[in-house]
Amino acid sequence: MSQRRLLSALVVLAVIAPLFSGCFGSEEEVKEIIEEGPFSFAQPLNNETFYHFAGGINALNQSAVSAANITANLTGNNTPYYANGTYFGIGFTTFEPTIGIASTGSMFFTNYRGTGDGTHIIKGTNYGQDWEDVGPFNQVFPTTGQVPSSNDPYVYVDKWTDRVVKFDMHALTAMFVEYSDDDGSTWSIPLSAEGYYSPQDHQSIASMPDVNGIGFHETIYVFCINTGSSALGPQCSRSLNGGITWDIQRPGYPIGTPQCSGLHGHVAGGSDGSVYRGNPSCDGPAVYRSLDGGYTWTEHTITTEIGMQEGWHSHEVAVAVDEAGNVHASWISTDEMPWYAYSRDQGNTWSEPMMIAAPGVNQTGFPTIFAGDEGRVALGYIGLQDGQNGWNGYMAVMTDAFNEYPLITSVSVNLFEDPLDSSEDCGNVRCGGFGDFIDIEIDDEGRPWIALAHNVRNQEGIVGTFVTGPSLYGDLIQLEVIEAGGNSTLSL
């Protein structure tokens, strides 16, 4: 964005800021304008936006910062940017929501319909304000899905080719892949991911450039599945021809290395041809790496000090790769709080973990992560906020993750008076439309989007994002202001 365009965006933001009270709460629910220092924005902050350091230390509270002996340099890539969050309903139910974003700006979100109709892909345009069902539709029964039964829906967009990949699991026994190369307008027939010999569950797919020239497509696809068995561990398979045929499944870990979990988080591919998946080793949260398209793997424990949540999601280590090849990971620990660490050498060594929850958050679940340009990271989770009722959907971004004291900008995409779930222990169990996991992506403008469910409103799928905030791709600038959504966009 040019300087003139940036100035224009900021002027627009200043003009419409008084309108935000109608979108984000009453005047009594917004924070004061900070008149001096790096947080001297022209607009008041609402109660759902937080600027903080690791450990939940409020960056706006100088006494707390001084007590923690933090002397952060809030300049350069660590500069604060005005931010607030919102969400949009997709108009359809979801279960274990996943999201993919094409270079066109189109978003693709999973709609779970169960036996008889399978999973449909819901396409979003106009910054999440418009949604339509794009199937894939059965040619004989044009309102039903091509794959009539899907226990685990999953969608992935190959960021190097824009291929939209729909990936379904049936009855723990079979996998089906469908893809679209025209933004969801038409789809391939269902293709079988053959070669399995163990129970199939919790499938995840990723791609990476074919840097070694071993395939027949611009990118290599890798999918991994849970077996639910520590003896078998997660199993993985690769496709060298764009998802049409697949290798036989192989262990997604070093053969001969004992495994203590058969479960794992989402797979992530890097521009350097690497691919990673996260789950606990026998020593702690870990990332598993492949440099040959998912054929062989190495094991890399992140820490032995900060363990894994002891509930339903005790396996979920979320992993991402930024544009410079750095690896980022997040998990929920035994304190039921989200932790984060990074590696700058493909997972061989790791930073000291940091707790990244917003101030006042006291319990969390469902970690997810995505990375943009070097050192820019978006993390997601659901959490409980002190003094509030119900679970909220949080995004936390760092624009300088490798800084000694990285500033964390966190938003709840929903108002606290509009919680996404009201059950007692949503973060530690399989919970409504969240199912086993949620998802987060960054569009080409650098705006993060998180896939969630509004369980209070009939498990309608929602996408959370920034109305404005820092860009996570390209020049570090203020994202242009988009229209705020919220509860009024729900239709179920």
Backbone torsions as a table, in degrees:
resi	resn	phi	psi	omega
1	MET	NA	134.8	178.0
2	SER	-70.5	162.3	177.9
3	GLN	-61.8	-38.5	179.8
4	ARG	-64.2	-39.9	179.5
5	ARG	-68.6	-37.9	177.6
6	LEU	-62.9	-45.6	179.8
7	LEU	-60.8	-41.2	178.6
8	SER	-60.8	-42.2	-179.3
9	ALA	-63.9	-39.7	-179.5
10	LEU	-69.1	-36.3	176.7
11	VAL	-63.8	-44.2	177.9
12	VAL	-60.3	-41.8	179.5
13	LEU	-60.0	-43.2	-179.6
14	ALA	-65.4	-35.6	-178.5
15	VAL	-69.6	-41.7	-174.9
16	ILE	-91.6	-3.2	-177.8
17	ALA	-54.3	-41.6	178.3
18	PRO	-59.0	-24.0	-179.9
19	LEU	-75.1	-18.5	-175.4
20	PHE	-64.4	-25.2	-178.6
21	SER	-61.4	-29.0	177.8
22	GLY	-74.0	-25.5	-179.0
23	CYS	-91.1	-31.9	-169.6
24	PHE	-117.0	1.2	177.4
25	GLY	134.7	176.6	-178.8
26	SER	-75.9	171.4	-178.9
27	GLU	-61.9	-30.7	179.9
28	GLU	-71.7	-12.8	-175.5
29	GLU	-102.0	10.2	175.6
30	VAL	-108.8	150.7	-178.6
31	LYS	-82.3	160.9	-179.5
32	GLU	-68.0	155.8	171.1
33	ILE	-73.0	130.5	176.0
34	ILE	-83.9	118.7	-170.8
35	GLU	-85.8	-19.6	-178.7
36	GLU	-136.2	155.9	175.5
37	GLY	93.5	-175.8	-174.7
38	PRO	-67.7	-13.8	179.8
39	PHE	-104.1	24.0	-178.0
40	SER	-84.0	69.6	178.5
41	PHE	-78.8	156.4	178.4
42	ALA	-77.1	-12.2	-176.0
43	GLN	-116.5	148.0	175.5
44	PRO	-70.9	150.0	176.5
45	LEU	-89.1	141.1	175.5
46	ASN	-88.6	169.6	-175.1
47	ASN	-68.2	-12.6	-178.5
48	GLU	-96.5	11.0	176.9
49	THR	-118.0	137.5	-176.7
50	PHE	-137.2	138.6	170.5
51	TYR	-115.7	122.7	-172.2
52	HIS	-155.2	170.8	174.5
53	PHE	-110.2	175.3	179.4
54	ALA	-55.6	147.4	-178.3
55	GLY	85.9	7.1	179.3
56	GLY	73.9	23.9	-179.0
57	ILE	-81.5	118.8	-176.5
58	ASN	-67.4	115.2	-178.0
59	ALA	-69.4	-17.8	177.9
60	LEU	-83.2	-11.6	-179.4
61	ASN	-100.9	95.9	-174.7
62	GLN	-63.5	-30.0	178.0
63	SER	-65.2	-42.9	179.5
64	ALA	-66.6	-39.4	179.2
65	VAL	-64.9	-43.3	179.7
66	SER	-65.9	-41.3	-179.9
67	ALA	-62.4	-28.7	179.2
68	ALA	-88.4	4.1	-179.5
69	ASN	56.6	39.0	178.0
70	ILE	-96.2	123.8	176.1
71	THR	-120.6	68.5	-173.9
72	ALA	-74.5	141.5	173.9
73	ASN	-96.0	102.3	-176.0
74	LEU	-93.7	57.7	176.1
75	THR	-132.1	175.7	178.7
76	GLY	59.7	-135.0	-178.6
77	ASN	-70.5	-11.7	179.5
78	ASN	-96.7	13.4	-177.9
79	THR	-70.5	136.3	175.2
80	PRO	-70.0	143.1	173.7
81	TYR	-124.4	140.9	176.6
82	TYR	-59.4	135.5	-176.3
83	ALA	-147.4	147.2	165.5
84	ASN	-154.2	159.9	-173.6
85	GLY	-115.5	166.7	175.8
86	THR	-159.8	178.7	174.6
87	TYR	-147.5	164.3	177.7
88	PHE	-132.9	135.5	174.1
89	GLY	-76.6	145.3	-179.7
90	ILE	-94.6	-9.3	177.7
91	GLY	84.8	5.8	-179.4
92	PHE	-140.1	155.6	176.5
93	THR	-72.5	163.8	176.9
94	THR	-144.4	163.3	173.0
95	PHE	-149.7	127.8	-173.8
96	GLU	50.7	63.6	-171.6
97	PRO	-65.0	131.9	170.6
98	THR	-123.5	156.9	-175.5
99	ILE	-140.7	143.1	172.6
100	GLY	-134.0	147.2	-176.8
101	ILE	-129.2	126.7	179.6
102	ALA	-89.8	167.1	179.5
103	SER	-66.6	-17.4	176.1
104	THR	-72.3	-12.9	-173.5
105	GLY	94.6	-9.4	178.1
106	SER	-67.3	138.6	176.2
107	MET	-109.6	146.8	-179.3
108	PHE	-127.0	126.8	-169.4
109	PHE	-131.3	142.7	-177.1
110	THR	-85.9	133.8	174.7
111	ASN	-116.3	115.1	-175.9
112	TYR	-91.1	126.8	-177.3
113	ARG	-123.5	-5.7	175.5
114	GLY	80.5	-171.4	-175.6
115	THR	-62.8	134.6	178.1
116	GLY	104.3	-30.7	-179.2
117	ASP	-127.8	-13.9	176.5
118	GLY	66.3	-151.1	-179.8
119	THR	-107.3	138.2	172.7
120	HIS	-112.2	153.9	175.1
121	ILE	-101.2	128.1	179.5
122	ILE	-104.4	122.7	-176.0
123	LYS	-98.1	128.9	-180.0
124	GLY	-111.8	138.3	176.2
125	THR	-134.3	178.0	177.6
126	ASN	56.5	50.0	178.9
127	TYR	52.8	45.9	173.5
128	GLY	79.4	7.5	-177.5
129	GLN	-91.0	-19.8	-178.8
130	ASP	-124.9	133.7	-176.2
131	TRP	-136.1	144.5	177.0
132	GLU	-145.6	148.5	177.5
133	ASP	-80.3	118.0	-179.9
134	VAL	-110.7	16.9	173.7
135	GLY	80.2	-133.1	3.0
136	PRO	-66.3	140.2	-175.0
137	PHE	-97.7	143.5	175.6
138	ASN	-66.8	133.2	-177.0
139	GLN	-69.4	-25.9	179.8
140	VAL	-87.7	-41.0	178.0
141	PHE	-116.1	88.7	-164.5
142	PRO	-68.1	-5.6	176.6
143	THR	-102.7	-4.9	-179.4
144	THR	-105.6	166.2	-178.6
145	GLY	-78.6	157.6	177.0
146	GLN	-64.9	-37.6	175.9
147	VAL	-101.1	106.8	-167.9
148	PRO	-74.4	-9.2	-179.5
149	SER	-143.1	125.9	178.6
150	SER	-141.3	118.3	177.4
151	ASN	-82.3	-32.1	179.2
152	ASP	-129.1	105.0	176.2
153	PRO	-77.7	150.5	177.9
154	TYR	-158.1	136.7	174.1
155	VAL	-130.9	143.8	-178.7
156	TYR	-143.6	137.5	174.0
157	VAL	-111.5	120.8	177.1
158	ASP	-68.9	111.1	-173.2
159	LYS	-74.1	-8.7	177.0
160	TRP	-94.0	-24.1	-178.2
161	THR	-124.6	-9.9	-176.2
162	ASP	68.9	12.1	175.4
163	ARG	-69.2	128.6	177.0
164	VAL	-92.8	122.5	-175.4
165	VAL	-114.6	121.6	174.8
166	LYS	-102.9	130.0	-168.9
167	PHE	-132.2	116.7	-174.2
168	ASP	-121.3	144.4	175.5
169	MET	-113.2	134.0	-178.5
170	HIS	-117.6	116.9	168.6
171	ALA	53.4	32.7	177.7
172	LEU	63.4	15.9	-173.5
173	THR	-129.0	-21.3	-172.8
174	ALA	-143.6	148.3	178.6
175	MET	-119.8	139.2	177.7
176	PHE	-129.1	134.8	-179.7
177	VAL	-116.3	132.5	171.7
178	GLU	-129.0	146.0	-179.3
179	TYR	-140.3	157.6	178.2
180	SER	-132.5	134.9	177.3
181	ASP	-109.6	11.9	-178.8
182	ASP	-134.2	45.1	173.8
183	ASP	64.1	30.7	175.8
184	GLY	87.6	5.2	-179.7
185	SER	-71.9	-41.2	176.0
186	THR	-133.6	158.5	-175.3
187	TRP	-134.8	155.7	171.6
188	SER	-70.2	168.9	169.3
189	ILE	-70.4	162.0	174.8
190	PRO	-64.3	129.5	-180.0
191	LEU	-112.0	134.5	-177.3
192	SER	-83.4	131.0	173.2
193	ALA	-88.3	88.8	-171.4
194	GLU	-81.9	171.4	171.2
195	GLY	99.8	11.7	-178.6
196	TYR	-88.9	156.9	178.2
197	TYR	-144.5	14.4	179.6
198	SER	-140.1	166.8	177.5
199	PRO	-55.2	140.5	-176.3
200	GLN	-108.0	125.8	179.8
201	ASP	-157.1	154.5	170.0
202	HIS	53.9	48.8	-177.4
203	GLN	-69.6	150.6	178.5
204	SER	-146.6	144.1	-174.8
205	ILE	-133.6	147.1	177.6
206	ALA	-148.9	168.9	177.1
207	SER	-135.7	163.8	175.6
208	MET	-155.0	152.3	179.3
209	PRO	-59.5	146.2	178.3
210	ASP	-82.8	74.5	-173.9
211	VAL	-69.3	-22.3	-178.2
212	ASN	-97.4	-1.3	177.9
213	GLY	64.7	35.8	-176.6
214	ILE	-95.4	-7.4	-173.9
215	GLY	-115.3	-164.9	-176.1
216	PHE	-126.6	20.5	-178.4
217	HIS	-145.7	157.9	-178.1
218	GLU	-58.9	-33.7	179.8
219	THR	-125.2	160.1	174.2
220	ILE	-105.2	134.1	175.5
221	TYR	-100.1	141.2	174.6
222	VAL	-131.1	130.9	168.9
223	PHE	-122.2	149.0	177.0
224	CYS	-129.0	149.5	-178.8
225	ILE	-130.4	154.6	169.8
226	ASN	-80.0	142.4	169.6
227	THR	-103.9	-17.5	-175.7
228	GLY	76.2	5.1	-175.8
229	SER	-124.0	125.7	175.4
230	SER	-65.3	-30.6	-179.7
231	ALA	-66.1	-41.3	178.9
232	LEU	-84.5	-34.5	-175.2
233	GLY	65.9	173.5	175.3
234	PRO	-60.8	145.7	178.8
235	GLN	-117.2	148.1	-176.0
236	CYS	-134.1	157.0	179.3
237	SER	-144.1	150.3	179.3
238	ARG	-122.3	154.8	173.9
239	SER	-123.6	128.2	-179.5
240	LEU	-98.8	2.2	-177.1
241	ASN	-130.0	34.4	173.2
242	GLY	81.9	20.7	176.8
243	GLY	94.5	8.2	-178.8
244	ILE	-79.3	-45.4	174.5
245	THR	-130.3	159.4	-172.7
246	TRP	-133.6	147.7	171.4
247	ASP	-65.7	162.1	170.9
248	ILE	-64.0	146.7	-178.9
249	GLN	-67.7	141.7	179.1
250	ARG	-130.6	160.9	177.5
251	PRO	-57.8	134.7	177.6
252	GLY	-88.7	38.5	-178.2
253	TYR	-158.5	167.3	179.9
254	PRO	-64.7	123.1	179.5
255	ILE	-60.1	131.1	-177.4
256	GLY	96.2	-8.9	177.6
257	THR	-91.8	120.4	-178.9
258	PRO	-58.7	141.5	178.7
259	GLN	-116.4	144.1	-179.6
260	CYS	-114.7	8.8	176.9
261	SER	-153.2	138.8	173.6
262	GLY	-101.4	12.5	-176.2
263	LEU	-115.7	158.2	-178.1
264	HIS	-157.3	168.3	175.6
265	GLY	-91.6	-168.5	-178.2
266	HIS	-67.9	150.4	177.7
267	VAL	-85.9	147.8	179.4
268	ALA	-138.8	136.8	179.2
269	GLY	-110.6	151.2	-179.1
270	GLY	-113.4	159.9	179.4
271	SER	-62.7	-21.4	-178.9
272	ASP	-86.0	6.6	179.1
273	GLY	89.7	2.8	178.3
274	SER	-84.3	159.8	174.2
275	VAL	-142.5	142.7	-174.1
276	TYR	-134.0	151.6	168.0
277	ARG	-141.0	153.8	-176.6
278	GLY	-118.8	137.9	167.8
279	ASN	-168.8	169.5	-178.9
280	PRO	-68.4	139.6	161.4
281	SER	-83.1	-171.7	177.0
282	CYS	-76.8	-2.4	-177.2
283	ASP	-113.4	-16.0	-178.1
284	GLY	158.5	-175.0	177.0
285	PRO	-56.4	138.6	-172.4
286	ALA	-145.2	161.0	173.0
287	VAL	-122.7	137.8	178.5
288	TYR	-109.6	134.6	-171.2
289	ARG	-121.5	140.0	171.3
290	SER	-127.8	135.6	177.5
291	LEU	-112.5	7.2	179.2
292	ASP	-127.9	41.0	175.8
293	GLY	70.6	31.2	176.5
294	GLY	84.2	14.1	-179.3
295	TYR	-83.8	-44.0	175.4
296	THR	-129.1	156.5	-172.4
297	TRP	-137.1	153.7	171.7
298	THR	-122.6	155.4	-175.3
299	GLU	-107.7	134.4	-176.7
300	HIS	-138.3	99.9	177.6
301	THR	-71.3	132.2	-177.3
302	ILE	-78.5	-46.5	-177.5
303	THR	-157.3	150.1	172.5
304	THR	-105.2	0.5	-175.0
305	GLU	-98.7	-35.0	-176.7
306	ILE	-109.7	102.8	-170.8
307	GLY	-80.2	-164.5	-176.2
308	MET	-107.0	146.2	173.8
309	GLN	-47.9	143.2	-174.9
310	GLU	-97.5	13.9	-178.6
311	GLY	-104.4	-147.3	-174.5
312	TRP	-61.8	-29.9	-174.0
313	HIS	-104.6	31.0	-176.2
314	SER	-65.0	-10.8	-178.7
315	HIS	-99.9	-11.3	-162.0
316	GLU	-83.6	92.6	169.3
317	VAL	-100.9	112.8	179.7
318	ALA	-85.0	141.1	-175.0
319	VAL	-137.8	146.9	179.3
320	ALA	-147.2	159.8	179.3
321	VAL	-127.9	126.3	178.2
322	ASP	-84.1	176.7	-173.0
323	GLU	-66.4	-18.2	177.7
324	ALA	-93.7	4.2	178.3
325	GLY	88.2	4.5	176.5
326	ASN	-75.6	146.0	-175.4
327	VAL	-106.3	136.7	-178.3
328	HIS	-126.1	140.7	-176.7
329	ALA	-139.9	150.5	179.4
330	SER	-144.8	147.6	178.5
331	TRP	-156.3	162.3	174.6
332	ILE	-95.6	127.2	-175.2
333	SER	-93.6	-176.0	-178.7
334	THR	-64.3	-18.9	176.2
335	ASP	-84.7	5.6	-179.9
336	GLU	61.2	31.7	178.0
337	MET	-122.6	154.0	-177.7
338	PRO	-82.6	133.6	178.6
339	TRP	-119.7	156.0	-174.4
340	TYR	-142.1	144.4	172.8
341	ALA	-149.6	161.7	-179.7
342	TYR	-134.1	159.4	175.4
343	SER	-130.6	136.0	178.6
344	ARG	-107.9	11.8	179.7
345	ASP	-136.5	45.6	175.9
346	GLN	59.9	33.1	173.8
347	GLY	92.7	-1.0	-178.7
348	ASN	-67.3	-42.5	177.0
349	THR	-131.4	157.6	-173.1
350	TRP	-133.0	151.4	174.9
351	SER	-69.5	167.0	171.0
352	GLU	-65.4	131.7	180.0
353	PRO	-63.9	149.3	176.2
354	MET	-130.4	144.1	177.3
355	MET	-85.9	123.9	-167.6
356	ILE	-111.9	10.6	-179.4
357	ALA	-67.6	152.6	177.5
358	ALA	-68.4	154.2	176.6
359	PRO	-54.9	136.9	178.0
360	GLY	87.5	-9.2	175.6
361	VAL	-79.1	129.8	-173.1
362	ASN	-120.1	-5.7	176.4
363	GLN	-159.4	141.7	-175.1
364	THR	-143.0	171.0	174.9
365	GLY	-165.8	172.5	174.0
366	PHE	60.1	65.7	179.8
367	PRO	-73.5	143.6	174.1
368	THR	-149.6	155.5	-173.1
369	ILE	-153.4	148.1	172.4
370	PHE	-147.9	150.8	-177.6
371	ALA	-124.6	145.7	178.0
372	GLY	-106.4	-124.4	176.3
373	ASP	-70.0	172.7	-172.7
374	GLU	-51.2	122.1	176.0
375	GLY	78.0	6.6	178.7
376	ARG	-109.0	123.9	-169.0
377	VAL	-136.1	141.6	171.6
378	ALA	-119.1	126.4	178.9
379	LEU	-118.5	150.8	178.4
380	GLY	-135.2	153.6	175.7
381	TYR	-168.1	167.4	168.6
382	ILE	-105.8	152.4	-175.1
383	GLY	-157.1	162.7	173.1
384	LEU	-102.0	135.3	-178.4
385	GLN	-107.2	136.7	177.4
386	ASP	-51.5	133.3	175.4
387	GLY	79.4	2.6	-178.2
388	GLN	-120.5	158.6	178.8
389	ASN	-107.2	130.4	174.4
390	GLY	97.2	168.9	-174.8
391	TRP	-95.5	139.5	-178.9
392	ASN	-116.8	157.5	176.6
393	GLY	-99.6	117.2	-175.0
394	TYR	-108.8	142.4	165.1
395	MET	-119.3	136.9	176.1
396	ALA	-125.3	127.5	179.1
397	VAL	-120.5	144.6	171.3
398	MET	-123.6	130.9	178.1
399	THR	-101.4	-2.3	177.1
400	ASP	-149.7	65.2	-172.2
401	ALA	-61.7	-23.2	-176.4
402	PHE	-91.2	1.1	176.5
403	ASN	-63.7	153.4	177.0
404	GLU	-59.7	-38.9	176.6
405	TYR	-128.9	79.8	-178.5
406	PRO	-66.3	133.2	174.0
407	LEU	-76.0	133.0	177.9
408	ILE	-109.9	123.7	175.2
409	THR	-105.3	116.1	-176.2
410	SER	-117.4	142.9	173.9
411	VAL	-134.5	146.3	162.6
412	SER	-90.8	125.5	-176.5
413	VAL	-74.5	-18.1	175.9
414	ASN	-109.7	150.6	170.5
415	LEU	-63.5	147.2	178.4
416	PHE	-61.6	-26.7	177.9
417	GLU	-79.7	-0.3	-179.0
418	ASP	-128.9	63.0	-175.0
419	PRO	-66.2	156.2	-179.6
420	LEU	-86.6	-19.5	177.3
421	ASP	-156.3	148.8	-177.7
422	SER	-120.3	8.3	-179.2
423	SER	-75.2	165.1	-170.9
424	GLU	-72.5	-38.4	-169.0
425	ASP	-131.7	42.9	-173.7
426	CYS	-58.5	-34.9	-175.7
427	GLY	-71.9	-12.8	-171.9
428	ASN	-118.1	5.8	-178.2
429	VAL	-137.0	170.9	167.6
430	ARG	-67.0	121.7	-165.0
431	CYS	-130.2	106.9	172.1
432	GLY	48.6	-137.2	-179.0
433	GLY	-68.5	-16.2	175.0
434	PHE	-65.9	-31.0	-179.0
435	GLY	60.3	-118.6	-179.7
436	ASP	-103.1	-17.2	-175.4
437	PHE	-161.7	163.0	171.6
438	ILE	-122.5	-173.2	-172.4
439	ASP	-149.4	156.7	178.1
440	ILE	-145.4	144.6	178.0
441	GLU	-142.2	170.4	175.5
442	ILE	-127.4	129.0	179.4
443	ASP	-80.7	175.1	-173.5
444	ASP	-67.7	-17.6	174.7
445	GLU	-78.8	-13.4	-177.7
446	GLY	96.1	14.7	-179.8
447	ARG	-94.6	126.5	179.5
448	PRO	-80.4	148.2	177.7
449	TRP	-134.8	131.4	-179.6
450	ILE	-116.4	135.1	-179.9
451	ALA	-94.3	121.5	-176.2
452	LEU	-137.3	177.1	172.8
453	ALA	-123.9	143.4	173.0
454	HIS	-98.4	89.2	-174.0
455	ASN	-65.3	-31.5	179.4
456	VAL	-65.1	-31.3	179.4
457	ARG	-106.6	60.8	169.1
458	ASN	62.8	30.6	175.9
459	GLN	59.0	34.3	174.7
460	GLU	-68.5	135.7	175.6
461	GLY	-67.4	140.6	175.8
462	ILE	-134.5	151.2	171.1
463	VAL	-113.8	125.5	176.1
464	GLY	-98.7	149.8	-178.9
465	THR	-159.6	-176.0	173.4
466	PHE	-91.1	130.2	164.1
467	VAL	-62.7	-42.3	169.2
468	THR	-158.0	159.5	-178.1
469	GLY	171.8	-168.1	179.5
470	PRO	-78.1	143.5	176.9
471	SER	-76.9	139.2	-179.6
472	LEU	-101.7	2.0	170.6
473	TYR	-130.8	151.1	175.0
474	GLY	71.9	-154.9	178.0
475	ASP	-59.0	140.3	178.3
476	LEU	-76.3	96.7	-174.5
477	ILE	-135.1	171.0	175.2
478	GLN	-75.7	126.7	174.7
479	LEU	-65.0	142.4	176.5
480	GLU	-61.8	147.1	-178.4
481	VAL	-71.1	132.1	172.1
482	ILE	-112.1	165.6	179.8
483	GLU	-66.2	136.2	177.8
484	ALA	-77.4	147.1	178.4
485	GLY	-109.9	-119.4	179.4
486	GLY	111.7	-161.7	-173.8
487	ASN	-56.7	-29.7	-178.8
488	SER	-67.3	-15.2	-179.5
489	THR	-88.9	-6.0	179.3
490	LEU	-77.5	145.4	-177.6
491	SER	-127.3	-3.6	-178.9
492	LEU	-102.0	NA	NA
